[in-house]
Amino acid sequence: MTPVEQQPASELLREVVAQNAIRRAALAHDTYDPARGIGCAGERAEVDGCWVPRVLVDNTLYRLSSPPQREAMRLYDDFEYWCWRCVVIRDKITSLPIAFTLNKPQRRLVALMEQQRRQGKPIRVIMLKARQWGGSTVVQMYMAWMQLVRHRGWNSLICGHKHITSKSIKRMYNLLLNRYPPQFMHLKQLEDLDSEDATEQPHEEQPLRFTKLEGQTNVQQIEGRDCLVITGSARSEDLARGYDLKMAHLSEVAFWQDSTMHSPDDVVRTVGGTVPLQPDTVVVMESTANGMGGLFHDEWLRAQQGQSDKAPFFVPWHEIDIYQSPVTDVRALWEAMDDYERGLWEHGCTLEQINWYHHKRREYSSHHLMMAEFPTTDVEAFTATGRQVFGQDLLLSLSHDCCAPTYKGDITATDGHLNQVHLTPPFEGGKLSIWQHPEALHAYLAVVDIGGRSDESDYSVVAVWDVGERTSRLPAIVAQWRGHLDHDLLAWKAAQLAWHYHQAWLVIESNTLESTHDTRSQAPYLLQTLAKSYRNLYHRSNKRQGFHTNRATKQAAINALITAVRDHRYVERDILAVNEMGDYESLPNGGFAARKGKHDDILMTRAIGLMVMSEPLFRASLNRPTDIHTLTRDHWQPSLF
């Protein structure tokens, strides 16, 4: 009996111990034998006691070939067998050279890449890494398989955040070449296997090795395969230009520096324009997390939403075999576990894994730092940075209520009359999202953050709140319009949406109108015209219409949002709002701003809305009927704006 099984101190602990034994047995039951093809990726069939890829069994040539020819064909089409048969790596614990047998996370990654390859698709993956499972190793060996076995002239790029990162990856390749089995150095192409022995090695050919390409310090050639391996850092946007690349391994992308001289986006765009969209081409973007925001985080979110060419791949810490330690006292561990660690138990972790996590946390000054290095979920991995305004755990909690809208389309008014406002039929790409339609007895607030007219400028956002005052509910986001529009048309759009939601209070953030050169002279006219017809328009204490964001009011609004997020005082529906909060930073001068290249348009509608809802004038307005005139499109003179 193990020490864990000797602790039947209570009924609860007995149940925990019994469940833990089941989980440990499931982890231990890992039948993986790449030599026989057991537990390997892809559809397989048995031939002479080995499970080989189905594509080989369906090939008449394979069935008629000699054993050496069959092995050559299997090396060509069975990556996991090739790793076991031909690849030597250094063990992470002993540093000794060992045969490369894939671990569980590596096998899952290979299964993803092989699925794409067997479907005839380009192989495209974005990988969010935890520590010490060999993600970079398996990617590099997969690319080596393409170059040494499947193709000639299959040039590759290894690009890290620093040149030393690329060189360390290439050292793995060097070890592979130095210890590559001589009998497999010059395999014939698959189409030649019917004419001569696949393992025949011409005497004039030299062993596989790197040689420097003349005049190119960062470009090496693999003799005998006509392949180039290019190494470099993300600081050079021109690294991939001028080469016929078929593969790219982009490493630690979250740490690529973004400056006026060097842009990570330029490197990725260059690689994307160089590597063709054809079978067996490979692009893998991988990194450990480095906070929310930035190129890598953006690409990860796009991949999760199905908007990227890359498939997302994440490995939680508990999937890595080495992260567990024996438990000698179940009661002591169980009583020492906090709510997060109890959550790990509910998640399915073993006590041995939780025991490792419990003690490893002591090495870090905060749990956030631990989660960045050893994430349980992908959201955890993008942990808070030192300047991030909103903590990662709070954003995770806020995101729980986010969901797809029930309606996606737009709002319009027949003949330009507000009393004939209606929603368009739903359509893909609609700028208006609705999570909850207007309900009787509910009070609403509409907040407008004005952006620019062009697609390259900031977005304009109209957010509608259910303030919850009359229903004893938390304030909640129920609708949102987001897009680019001329400012007079935006005001009309906001009025339509506010009217639709029971003539909601309409709060227009007026800075853009009052400061933009081409609209400054028209701002009073626009707001006053709107106020004459729509009486439920917010005005400041000096009777001027609109919410003016200055240093004092912005500080107050952001503080209101920080408090509401911290204390769970409102319900968010749009995940884009959560993402903007993840990109929001404290500035050295005490102010706040979105991270470079990011937006805060949605965020400001939340901050202003929460601040306005706390004002006595607004709260008093909830107890009196609205005073609204009929507003028609005839009030507007677009030529003035």
Backbone torsions as a table, in degrees:
resi	resn	phi	psi	omega
1	MET	NA	140.6	176.2
2	THR	-80.5	161.4	176.7
3	PRO	-56.2	-34.3	179.9
4	VAL	-61.1	-38.7	-174.4
5	GLU	-80.8	-1.2	-178.7
6	GLN	-101.9	20.6	-174.2
7	GLN	-121.0	54.2	179.3
8	PRO	-80.5	58.7	-173.2
9	ALA	-73.2	-26.2	-179.2
10	SER	-154.3	170.8	178.4
11	GLU	-61.5	-41.7	179.2
12	LEU	-62.0	-47.1	-178.9
13	LEU	-66.3	-34.4	176.4
14	ARG	-62.3	-41.4	177.9
15	GLU	-65.8	-39.8	179.2
16	VAL	-63.4	-45.4	-179.2
17	VAL	-63.3	-42.2	-179.9
18	ALA	-64.2	-44.2	179.6
19	GLN	-65.5	-37.5	179.6
20	ASN	-64.1	-37.5	178.2
21	ALA	-63.2	-38.7	177.9
22	ILE	-64.4	-42.7	-178.6
23	ARG	-67.5	-39.7	179.1
24	ARG	-65.5	-39.5	179.2
25	ALA	-64.6	-38.3	178.9
26	ALA	-64.7	-39.6	178.2
27	LEU	-67.6	-37.4	-177.9
28	ALA	-72.7	-23.9	-177.8
29	HIS	-81.5	77.0	-177.4
30	ASP	-126.3	86.2	-179.6
31	THR	-85.7	102.5	-178.7
32	TYR	-133.5	120.0	-179.4
33	ASP	-140.7	92.7	-177.4
34	PRO	-64.5	-24.7	178.4
35	ALA	-63.8	-39.7	179.9
36	ARG	-98.5	-2.0	177.6
37	GLY	78.6	14.9	-178.0
38	ILE	-83.5	127.3	-179.8
39	GLY	80.6	9.2	-177.9
40	CYS	-88.3	162.7	-174.4
41	ALA	-73.9	156.2	172.4
42	GLY	87.3	166.8	178.1
43	GLU	-73.8	130.4	-174.5
44	ARG	-132.9	161.2	177.0
45	ALA	-139.3	153.2	-175.8
46	GLU	-85.7	131.7	174.5
47	VAL	-137.7	114.5	178.6
48	ASP	53.7	42.6	176.1
49	GLY	84.1	-0.2	178.3
50	CYS	-117.4	143.9	178.0
51	TRP	-98.1	105.0	-175.1
52	VAL	-108.5	160.2	179.6
53	PRO	-54.5	137.5	-177.6
54	ARG	-55.9	-32.0	-178.5
55	VAL	-61.6	-29.5	177.8
56	LEU	-74.3	-43.3	-179.0
57	VAL	-62.0	-33.3	-179.7
58	ASP	-80.4	-3.4	-178.5
59	ASN	-94.8	116.5	-180.0
60	THR	-57.0	-37.8	-179.8
61	LEU	-58.9	-39.9	-179.6
62	TYR	-64.3	-42.2	-177.3
63	ARG	-67.2	-28.6	-177.6
64	LEU	-93.3	-3.4	-173.2
65	SER	-83.4	162.0	174.3
66	SER	-76.2	163.3	178.5
67	PRO	-53.4	-44.7	177.5
68	PRO	-61.7	-38.6	178.3
69	GLN	-67.2	-38.5	177.9
70	ARG	-62.3	-41.0	179.8
71	GLU	-65.3	-40.1	177.8
72	ALA	-61.0	-41.7	179.1
73	MET	-67.8	-34.8	178.8
74	ARG	-69.8	-39.3	176.5
75	LEU	-60.2	-34.9	-179.3
76	TYR	-68.2	-32.1	-170.7
77	ASP	-121.7	2.7	-177.5
78	ASP	-128.4	91.7	-175.3
79	PHE	-59.9	-42.5	-176.0
80	GLU	-67.0	-35.2	175.8
81	TYR	-67.5	-42.2	178.5
82	TRP	-59.9	-42.0	178.0
83	CYS	-57.9	-48.1	-178.1
84	TRP	-66.7	-35.8	-172.7
85	ARG	-86.0	-31.9	-167.7
86	CYS	-122.8	-17.0	-169.3
87	VAL	-104.8	134.6	173.7
88	VAL	-119.8	131.6	176.3
89	ILE	-127.5	174.2	176.6
90	ARG	-96.4	129.5	178.6
91	ASP	-64.6	134.1	-177.0
92	LYS	-67.0	-25.7	-178.1
93	ILE	-88.8	-49.2	-173.9
94	THR	-97.7	-15.8	-175.9
95	SER	66.2	10.6	178.3
96	LEU	-87.5	149.6	177.3
97	PRO	-68.8	132.6	179.8
98	ILE	-138.3	159.6	174.3
99	ALA	-66.4	142.9	-175.1
100	PHE	-85.2	99.3	174.6
101	THR	-109.1	123.4	-172.1
102	LEU	-67.9	139.0	172.4
103	ASN	-86.9	-179.6	-173.3
104	LYS	-60.9	-50.0	179.3
105	PRO	-62.3	-38.3	178.5
106	GLN	-63.2	-39.5	179.1
107	ARG	-65.7	-36.5	178.6
108	ARG	-67.2	-39.5	176.9
109	LEU	-65.6	-44.1	179.0
110	VAL	-62.0	-39.3	178.5
111	ALA	-59.6	-38.9	178.7
112	LEU	-66.2	-46.9	-178.9
113	MET	-67.4	-40.7	179.9
114	GLU	-67.5	-32.2	175.9
115	GLN	-62.3	-44.1	177.9
116	GLN	-63.7	-44.0	-177.9
117	ARG	-63.2	-46.3	-176.5
118	ARG	-68.9	-20.4	175.5
119	GLN	-86.2	2.5	179.7
120	GLY	76.1	18.3	-178.8
121	LYS	-95.6	155.3	167.8
122	PRO	-61.4	144.8	-177.3
123	ILE	-90.2	113.5	-175.7
124	ARG	-135.2	122.0	-176.0
125	VAL	-140.8	141.0	165.6
126	ILE	-115.6	125.7	-169.3
127	MET	-120.6	121.2	174.6
128	LEU	-96.2	117.2	-168.1
129	LYS	-100.5	146.2	158.7
130	ALA	-99.4	178.5	-174.9
131	ARG	-83.3	145.4	161.6
132	GLN	68.0	35.6	172.8
133	TRP	-117.6	-1.1	173.2
134	GLY	83.7	33.0	179.2
135	GLY	-63.9	-46.6	179.2
136	SER	-63.9	-36.0	-179.5
137	THR	-62.4	-49.1	-176.1
138	VAL	-68.3	-33.7	176.2
139	VAL	-64.1	-45.1	-178.5
140	GLN	-66.7	-38.2	178.2
141	MET	-68.7	-33.4	177.2
142	TYR	-64.4	-41.6	177.7
143	MET	-67.7	-36.2	177.0
144	ALA	-64.5	-38.3	177.0
145	TRP	-58.8	-42.6	177.8
146	MET	-61.3	-40.1	-174.8
147	GLN	-80.2	-37.5	-174.2
148	LEU	-89.7	-22.7	-173.0
149	VAL	-119.6	-50.3	-168.5
150	ARG	-89.1	-29.0	-173.1
151	HIS	-143.1	154.2	165.4
152	ARG	-106.4	151.5	179.1
153	GLY	66.0	25.8	-176.4
154	TRP	-95.2	79.5	-171.8
155	ASN	-68.5	146.5	-177.4
156	SER	-131.6	156.6	176.6
157	LEU	-122.8	134.3	171.9
158	ILE	-118.5	113.4	-175.0
159	CYS	-126.4	119.4	178.6
160	GLY	-114.1	177.1	179.2
161	HIS	-72.3	-21.8	171.4
162	LYS	-133.5	156.1	-177.5
163	HIS	-63.3	-31.0	-178.9
164	ILE	-65.1	-30.1	177.2
165	THR	-64.0	-44.6	178.5
166	SER	-63.4	-40.1	-178.8
167	LYS	-65.9	-37.5	179.8
168	SER	-66.2	-35.2	176.2
169	ILE	-66.8	-39.9	-178.5
170	LYS	-67.8	-26.9	177.9
171	ARG	-61.2	-34.1	175.5
172	MET	-61.0	-39.7	179.2
173	TYR	-64.8	-40.4	178.7
174	ASN	-59.4	-44.7	179.4
175	LEU	-62.5	-40.0	177.4
176	LEU	-59.2	-48.7	-177.5
177	LEU	-65.9	-40.6	-177.3
178	ASN	-65.5	-28.5	-176.1
179	ARG	-114.9	18.2	-178.5
180	TYR	-69.8	133.7	-178.7
181	PRO	-57.3	124.7	-175.8
182	PRO	-57.3	-35.3	-175.0
183	GLN	-69.6	-12.6	-179.0
184	PHE	-112.8	14.4	-174.0
185	MET	-71.7	-29.5	-173.4
186	HIS	-131.9	57.7	177.7
187	LEU	-63.5	140.6	175.7
188	LYS	-73.9	156.5	175.1
189	GLN	-65.2	155.5	-174.0
190	LEU	-56.3	-37.4	-177.1
191	GLU	-71.6	-13.7	-179.6
192	ASP	-95.2	-3.6	-171.1
193	LEU	-68.9	-19.8	-178.0
194	ASP	-82.2	-8.8	-173.6
195	SER	-103.9	-24.6	-178.7
196	GLU	-158.4	167.9	-177.6
197	ASP	-61.7	128.2	-175.7
198	ALA	-67.8	-23.8	-176.2
199	THR	-95.3	4.8	178.8
200	GLU	-62.8	131.3	-177.9
201	GLN	-118.1	110.8	178.6
202	PRO	-59.3	139.5	-175.3
203	HIS	-66.9	-26.9	-175.7
204	GLU	-76.5	-14.3	-177.9
205	GLU	-80.6	143.2	-178.7
206	GLN	-93.2	160.8	175.7
207	PRO	-59.6	154.0	177.9
208	LEU	-63.9	132.0	178.6
209	ARG	-164.5	161.0	175.0
210	PHE	-83.8	139.6	167.8
211	THR	-133.8	141.4	-179.3
212	LYS	-70.1	137.2	174.6
213	LEU	-76.2	131.3	-173.4
214	GLU	-55.5	126.8	177.7
215	GLY	79.5	3.4	-177.5
216	GLN	-126.1	104.6	-175.5
217	THR	-71.4	-26.6	-175.9
218	ASN	-106.5	13.9	-179.7
219	VAL	-123.9	123.9	177.9
220	GLN	-123.5	150.7	-177.8
221	GLN	-111.8	140.6	174.2
222	ILE	-92.9	108.4	-178.6
223	GLU	-60.5	138.3	178.3
224	GLY	90.0	-13.4	-179.8
225	ARG	-120.9	-5.6	-179.9
226	ASP	56.1	32.9	-178.8
227	CYS	-107.7	142.4	173.3
228	LEU	-106.8	141.2	172.9
229	VAL	-120.1	112.1	-176.2
230	ILE	-103.4	130.2	179.5
231	THR	-121.4	148.4	178.3
232	GLY	179.2	-173.3	-178.8
233	SER	-114.9	164.6	-179.0
234	ALA	-71.5	-3.7	179.3
235	ARG	-74.5	-9.9	-179.9
236	SER	-113.5	104.8	179.7
237	GLU	-67.2	-23.7	-176.7
238	ASP	-92.1	11.2	-175.2
239	LEU	-56.2	-40.2	-174.0
240	ALA	-95.9	-5.7	-176.0
241	ARG	-71.9	142.0	176.1
242	GLY	88.8	-0.4	-179.9
243	TYR	-118.9	146.6	177.7
244	ASP	-86.9	81.1	-175.9
245	LEU	-80.8	142.2	173.1
246	LYS	-117.8	-15.0	-177.6
247	MET	-146.5	151.0	176.9
248	ALA	-147.7	130.8	174.9
249	HIS	-113.6	105.8	-177.5
250	LEU	-99.9	110.3	-168.0
251	SER	-106.8	142.0	178.1
252	GLU	49.9	50.4	-174.6
253	VAL	-64.0	-30.6	-179.7
254	ALA	-63.3	-17.5	-177.7
255	PHE	-103.8	4.7	176.6
256	TRP	-66.3	133.6	-176.0
257	GLN	-77.4	139.9	177.8
258	ASP	-115.7	116.5	-179.2
259	SER	-143.9	178.6	178.5
260	THR	-65.9	-22.2	-178.3
261	MET	-95.7	-30.1	-174.3
262	HIS	-133.4	124.0	179.7
263	SER	-120.0	124.5	175.3
264	PRO	-56.7	-34.7	-179.9
265	ASP	-61.7	-35.3	-179.9
266	ASP	-65.9	-39.9	179.5
267	VAL	-63.8	-47.8	-178.9
268	VAL	-63.5	-39.6	178.8
269	ARG	-64.8	-39.5	178.5
270	THR	-63.3	-45.4	179.0
271	VAL	-62.7	-43.8	179.9
272	GLY	-61.8	-31.6	179.1
273	GLY	-82.9	-10.9	-177.0
274	THR	-101.0	-42.5	-179.5
275	VAL	-79.7	120.4	-175.6
276	PRO	-74.1	159.4	175.7
277	LEU	-87.6	82.6	178.9
278	GLN	-145.3	159.8	-178.4
279	PRO	-56.5	147.7	177.5
280	ASP	71.9	-1.1	169.3
281	THR	-78.0	149.8	-172.3
282	VAL	-133.6	130.9	167.4
283	VAL	-134.9	117.5	176.9
284	VAL	-121.4	121.9	174.2
285	MET	-105.3	119.2	-177.1
286	GLU	-136.2	155.1	177.7
287	SER	-173.1	154.6	158.8
288	THR	-76.8	161.1	-176.1
289	ALA	-75.8	152.7	176.9
290	ASN	-141.3	55.2	-179.7
291	GLY	82.0	169.2	178.6
292	MET	-82.2	155.5	-177.1
293	GLY	87.4	166.7	-179.4
294	GLY	92.1	169.7	-174.9
295	LEU	-57.5	-48.3	-174.0
296	PHE	-65.7	-44.6	179.6
297	HIS	-63.5	-41.4	178.6
298	ASP	-61.7	-43.9	-179.3
299	GLU	-66.8	-35.9	177.6
300	TRP	-62.6	-45.7	179.7
301	LEU	-63.7	-40.4	177.7
302	ARG	-61.8	-40.8	179.6
303	ALA	-65.4	-41.7	178.7
304	GLN	-63.0	-33.7	-178.7
305	GLN	-85.8	2.9	179.1
306	GLY	74.4	19.6	-177.1
307	GLN	-101.3	-1.2	-176.4
308	SER	-109.2	161.4	173.5
309	ASP	-77.4	-9.5	-174.6
310	LYS	-102.3	143.9	175.5
311	ALA	-88.5	132.5	-179.6
312	PRO	-77.1	142.4	178.8
313	PHE	-141.3	126.2	-178.0
314	PHE	-134.6	140.5	177.1
315	VAL	-119.0	113.7	175.0
316	PRO	-72.3	156.9	-175.6
317	TRP	-59.1	-36.0	-173.6
318	HIS	-74.9	-5.9	175.3
319	GLU	-83.7	-8.1	-177.6
320	ILE	-94.4	122.4	-168.8
321	ASP	-58.3	-34.6	-172.4
322	ILE	-73.8	-12.3	-175.5
323	TYR	-91.1	72.3	173.3
324	GLN	-161.4	153.2	178.2
325	SER	-143.7	147.8	-175.7
326	PRO	-60.1	148.7	177.9
327	VAL	-109.2	121.2	179.6
328	THR	-99.4	-18.3	-178.8
329	ASP	-143.6	98.9	-176.5
330	VAL	-63.1	-43.6	-178.1
331	ARG	-59.3	-46.2	-178.2
332	ALA	-62.7	-42.4	179.3
333	LEU	-66.5	-45.7	-177.2
334	TRP	-60.6	-41.4	-179.5
335	GLU	-73.4	-24.0	-179.7
336	ALA	-85.0	-14.3	-176.8
337	MET	-71.5	132.0	175.1
338	ASP	-86.7	-175.7	-176.2
339	ASP	-60.8	-37.8	-179.4
340	TYR	-64.4	-44.4	-178.8
341	GLU	-70.1	-32.7	172.5
342	ARG	-64.0	-34.7	175.6
343	GLY	-63.8	-34.4	176.0
344	LEU	-63.4	-37.8	176.6
345	TRP	-63.8	-45.6	178.2
346	GLU	-63.9	-29.9	179.2
347	HIS	-69.4	-20.1	178.1
348	GLY	115.1	5.9	179.1
349	CYS	-71.8	155.0	174.5
350	THR	-83.7	163.8	175.9
351	LEU	-62.1	-34.2	179.4
352	GLU	-65.4	-39.3	176.9
353	GLN	-67.5	-43.6	180.0
354	ILE	-65.6	-36.3	178.6
355	ASN	-62.7	-41.3	176.2
356	TRP	-62.5	-46.0	-178.4
357	TYR	-62.6	-42.4	-177.9
358	HIS	-58.7	-43.1	-178.6
359	HIS	-81.8	-31.8	179.5
360	LYS	-66.0	-31.9	-178.9
361	ARG	-60.0	-26.8	-178.2
362	ARG	-66.1	-17.9	179.5
363	GLU	-77.0	-12.0	-174.2
364	TYR	-115.4	144.5	-177.4
365	SER	-73.2	-20.6	177.3
366	SER	-144.2	156.0	178.5
367	HIS	-66.3	-30.2	178.6
368	HIS	-59.1	-41.4	-180.0
369	LEU	-65.4	-38.2	177.3
370	MET	-63.3	-43.2	-178.2
371	MET	-66.3	-31.0	178.1
372	ALA	-65.8	-38.9	-178.0
373	GLU	-84.7	-34.8	-176.6
374	PHE	-132.6	73.4	-175.1
375	PRO	-76.4	145.7	172.8
376	THR	-89.3	-33.2	177.6
377	THR	-130.5	164.3	178.6
378	ASP	-66.8	-32.8	178.8
379	VAL	-64.9	-41.2	176.7
380	GLU	-58.2	-38.7	-173.4
381	ALA	-59.0	-37.3	179.9
382	PHE	-84.2	67.1	-171.8
383	THR	-73.2	167.8	-176.8
384	ALA	-65.1	140.9	172.8
385	THR	-91.9	172.0	-176.4
386	GLY	-62.8	-27.3	-176.5
387	ARG	-103.1	2.5	-176.8
388	GLN	-71.9	132.6	-176.2
389	VAL	-73.4	-41.9	-174.5
390	PHE	-106.3	126.1	-178.8
391	GLY	-65.3	148.4	-177.0
392	GLN	-61.3	-40.6	-178.7
393	ASP	-65.5	-35.4	178.2
394	LEU	-69.6	-39.7	178.0
395	LEU	-66.6	-36.4	176.6
396	LEU	-61.8	-43.6	178.2
397	SER	-65.0	-41.4	-179.8
398	LEU	-63.2	-34.6	-176.2
399	SER	-72.4	-13.5	-175.8
400	HIS	-61.6	-28.2	-179.2
401	ASP	-94.5	0.1	179.6
402	CYS	-74.1	142.0	-177.4
403	CYS	-160.5	169.8	177.5
404	ALA	-69.1	143.9	178.3
405	PRO	-67.6	153.7	177.0
406	THR	-80.2	-17.1	179.1
407	TYR	-140.8	137.9	175.9
408	LYS	-135.0	115.4	-177.9
409	GLY	-174.8	-127.4	178.7
410	ASP	-158.1	174.4	-179.7
411	ILE	-124.4	144.8	-179.2
412	THR	-148.9	173.3	179.8
413	ALA	-131.2	123.9	179.7
414	THR	-65.2	129.3	179.4
415	ASP	57.4	19.6	175.5
416	GLY	74.1	19.9	-179.8
417	HIS	-108.3	131.5	-179.2
418	LEU	-64.0	-31.5	179.7
419	ASN	-73.9	4.2	173.7
420	GLN	-123.6	31.3	177.6
421	VAL	-68.9	139.7	176.0
422	HIS	-154.7	160.9	177.7
423	LEU	-85.9	144.7	173.9
424	THR	-74.1	162.9	170.2
425	PRO	-57.6	145.0	-179.5
426	PRO	-57.6	143.1	175.6
427	PHE	-151.9	149.0	-179.4
428	GLU	-65.9	135.4	-179.4
429	GLY	87.2	5.2	177.9
430	GLY	-60.5	143.3	-176.5
431	LYS	-84.1	-14.1	179.5
432	LEU	-101.4	123.9	175.4
433	SER	-112.4	132.8	178.0
434	ILE	-125.3	127.0	176.2
435	TRP	-101.7	-27.5	179.4
436	GLN	-147.5	123.9	179.6
437	HIS	-76.7	162.7	-178.6
438	PRO	-56.4	139.6	179.3
439	GLU	-125.2	149.5	178.7
440	ALA	-61.4	144.2	176.8
441	LEU	73.6	-4.1	179.1
442	HIS	-88.5	144.4	177.1
443	ALA	-105.5	142.3	-173.8
444	TYR	-129.1	156.8	178.3
445	LEU	-136.4	130.8	178.0
446	ALA	-112.3	130.9	-177.8
447	VAL	-122.5	132.4	-177.2
448	VAL	-116.0	124.6	169.3
449	ASP	-109.8	118.1	-171.9
450	ILE	-89.6	126.6	176.6
451	GLY	-107.8	-149.6	-177.2
452	GLY	-100.3	177.1	-177.9
453	ARG	-87.8	-34.2	-173.2
454	SER	-85.8	161.5	-179.1
455	ASP	-66.6	-22.3	-178.5
456	GLU	-84.2	-11.5	-175.6
457	SER	-88.8	178.6	176.2
458	ASP	-63.2	152.6	178.2
459	TYR	-77.0	152.6	163.9
460	SER	-94.2	140.1	-176.7
461	VAL	-133.1	132.4	170.2
462	VAL	-117.1	111.4	-179.2
463	ALA	-107.5	135.0	178.5
464	VAL	-109.6	127.1	178.6
465	TRP	-104.1	139.2	159.1
466	ASP	-90.5	110.2	-170.5
467	VAL	-73.3	-15.8	173.8
468	GLY	76.1	0.2	-173.3
469	GLU	-64.4	-41.7	-174.7
470	ARG	-89.8	-3.3	-175.5
471	THR	-122.8	3.2	-179.5
472	SER	58.9	29.2	175.7
473	ARG	-105.1	164.0	173.5
474	LEU	-70.1	146.0	172.0
475	PRO	-54.8	142.2	-175.6
476	ALA	-145.0	146.2	172.5
477	ILE	-76.4	127.5	-177.8
478	VAL	-118.1	-20.2	-179.3
479	ALA	-158.0	158.3	-180.0
480	GLN	-159.6	131.4	170.7
481	TRP	-108.7	133.2	-177.5
482	ARG	-142.7	124.1	179.9
483	GLY	177.6	-163.7	177.8
484	HIS	-117.6	134.2	-175.0
485	LEU	-161.1	147.5	173.0
486	ASP	-56.8	148.0	-169.0
487	HIS	-65.7	-35.7	178.3
488	ASP	-68.0	-38.6	177.6
489	LEU	-69.0	-33.3	177.4
490	LEU	-65.1	-43.0	178.2
491	ALA	-60.3	-40.9	177.8
492	TRP	-64.6	-41.2	178.7
493	LYS	-62.9	-42.5	179.8
494	ALA	-63.9	-39.7	178.2
495	ALA	-63.4	-40.5	177.7
496	GLN	-60.0	-46.7	-176.7
497	LEU	-68.3	-40.1	177.8
498	ALA	-63.5	-41.5	178.0
499	TRP	-61.6	-42.7	-178.9
500	HIS	-59.3	-33.7	179.7
501	TYR	-97.1	62.9	173.5
502	HIS	54.8	42.6	178.0
503	GLN	53.3	55.7	-176.6
504	ALA	-62.2	155.3	169.1
505	TRP	-59.7	133.3	-177.0
506	LEU	-112.5	117.1	-178.6
507	VAL	-111.7	114.5	-179.7
508	ILE	-107.5	118.9	175.7
509	GLU	-71.5	114.1	-164.3
510	SER	-98.7	3.5	-177.1
511	ASN	-56.3	-47.6	-177.2
512	THR	-61.1	-41.5	-179.9
513	LEU	-66.3	-34.5	-174.8
514	GLU	-88.7	-12.4	-175.4
515	SER	-117.5	-25.4	-179.0
516	THR	-69.3	132.0	-170.8
517	HIS	-57.2	-44.6	-172.4
518	ASP	-82.4	-3.2	178.7
519	THR	-123.7	-4.2	-173.3
520	ARG	-58.7	-44.8	-177.0
521	SER	-69.7	-19.8	-177.7
522	GLN	-97.7	-10.0	-175.4
523	ALA	-58.0	-49.8	179.5
524	PRO	-59.6	-40.7	180.0
525	TYR	-62.0	-46.8	-177.5
526	LEU	-60.1	-49.0	-176.8
527	LEU	-70.6	-39.0	179.9
528	GLN	-67.8	-38.5	177.0
529	THR	-61.9	-43.3	178.3
530	LEU	-64.0	-41.3	-176.8
531	ALA	-66.3	-33.2	-179.6
532	LYS	-64.3	-29.6	-175.5
533	SER	-106.0	-24.4	-179.0
534	TYR	-121.8	94.7	-170.7
535	ARG	-72.6	-18.3	180.0
536	ASN	-86.5	46.2	-179.4
537	LEU	-103.5	131.2	-177.9
538	TYR	-65.3	138.2	171.9
539	HIS	-135.6	156.8	-177.1
540	ARG	-82.7	176.2	-177.9
541	SER	-63.0	-25.5	177.8
542	ASN	-86.1	14.1	177.5
543	LYS	72.7	3.3	177.3
544	ARG	-79.5	139.8	-178.8
545	GLN	-74.1	149.3	175.1
546	GLY	95.9	154.6	177.1
547	PHE	-94.6	117.1	-178.7
548	HIS	-95.7	121.9	-179.5
549	THR	-92.6	109.2	172.5
550	ASN	-120.2	-173.6	-176.1
551	ARG	-58.1	-40.6	-176.9
552	ALA	-73.1	-47.6	-176.6
553	THR	-70.4	-33.7	178.1
554	LYS	-66.3	-42.2	178.2
555	GLN	-59.7	-43.9	-179.2
556	ALA	-66.1	-40.9	-179.0
557	ALA	-66.5	-45.2	179.8
558	ILE	-65.2	-38.6	176.7
559	ASN	-61.9	-38.0	177.2
560	ALA	-63.1	-39.5	179.2
561	LEU	-69.5	-42.7	178.7
562	ILE	-57.7	-45.7	-179.5
563	THR	-64.2	-42.8	-178.6
564	ALA	-65.2	-40.2	178.3
565	VAL	-67.5	-43.8	-178.7
566	ARG	-62.9	-42.1	-174.5
567	ASP	-97.3	9.4	177.7
568	HIS	55.6	52.2	-174.9
569	ARG	-99.3	0.7	175.0
570	TYR	-149.2	163.2	-177.0
571	VAL	-110.1	119.6	177.6
572	GLU	-96.1	144.1	178.3
573	ARG	-115.4	-24.1	-172.5
574	ASP	-101.7	119.3	-179.3
575	ILE	-65.5	-23.1	177.1
576	LEU	-64.3	-32.3	176.5
577	ALA	-65.2	-42.1	177.9
578	VAL	-63.4	-41.7	178.9
579	ASN	-63.1	-40.2	177.3
580	GLU	-63.0	-38.6	177.4
581	MET	-64.6	-35.0	176.6
582	GLY	-65.7	-24.6	-179.9
583	ASP	-96.2	5.6	-175.1
584	TYR	-93.4	132.4	-171.4
585	GLU	-127.3	153.0	169.7
586	SER	-82.5	137.2	179.4
587	LEU	-95.9	155.8	179.7
588	PRO	-57.2	-28.4	-178.9
589	ASN	-84.7	6.0	178.8
590	GLY	94.5	-5.4	179.5
591	GLY	-87.0	-169.7	-179.4
592	PHE	-133.9	151.5	176.2
593	ALA	-165.1	156.7	173.4
594	ALA	-70.8	147.3	175.5
595	ARG	-57.3	152.0	-177.1
596	LYS	-50.5	129.4	178.4
597	GLY	83.6	2.2	-178.0
598	LYS	-110.2	170.4	-177.9
599	HIS	-113.7	156.8	172.4
600	ASP	-133.0	21.8	-175.7
601	ASP	-64.2	-46.3	179.1
602	ILE	-67.5	-43.4	-179.4
603	LEU	-55.7	-43.2	-176.9
604	MET	-66.9	-31.0	176.0
605	THR	-67.2	-28.5	175.7
606	ARG	-74.2	-45.8	-177.3
607	ALA	-64.3	-47.4	-179.7
608	ILE	-64.9	-42.2	179.5
609	GLY	-59.3	-45.7	179.8
610	LEU	-65.1	-37.9	178.9
611	MET	-66.8	-45.0	179.9
612	VAL	-63.5	-39.5	-179.7
613	MET	-61.8	-23.3	-179.8
614	SER	-87.5	-8.4	-177.0
615	GLU	-77.0	138.9	-178.9
616	PRO	-57.9	-37.8	-178.4
617	LEU	-61.7	-41.2	179.5
618	PHE	-68.5	-42.7	-177.6
619	ARG	-65.0	-35.6	178.2
620	ALA	-68.2	-31.3	-177.7
621	SER	-67.6	-22.3	-177.9
622	LEU	-68.3	-17.4	-175.6
623	ASN	-102.8	7.7	177.1
624	ARG	-128.2	153.4	-179.8
625	PRO	-67.5	153.1	179.4
626	THR	-76.0	154.5	179.6
627	ASP	-123.4	92.4	-171.1
628	ILE	-128.0	129.6	176.1
629	HIS	-91.9	164.3	176.0
630	THR	-73.7	123.2	179.8
631	LEU	-104.9	128.3	177.9
632	THR	-116.8	161.9	-179.0
633	ARG	-65.6	-16.7	-178.6
634	ASP	-67.2	-18.8	178.5
635	HIS	-67.0	-19.9	-169.3
636	TRP	-96.4	144.4	177.2
637	GLN	-124.8	84.4	-174.1
638	PRO	-56.3	-28.9	-177.5
639	SER	-64.2	-19.0	-179.4
640	LEU	-77.0	-13.2	-171.0
641	PHE	-114.4	NA	NA
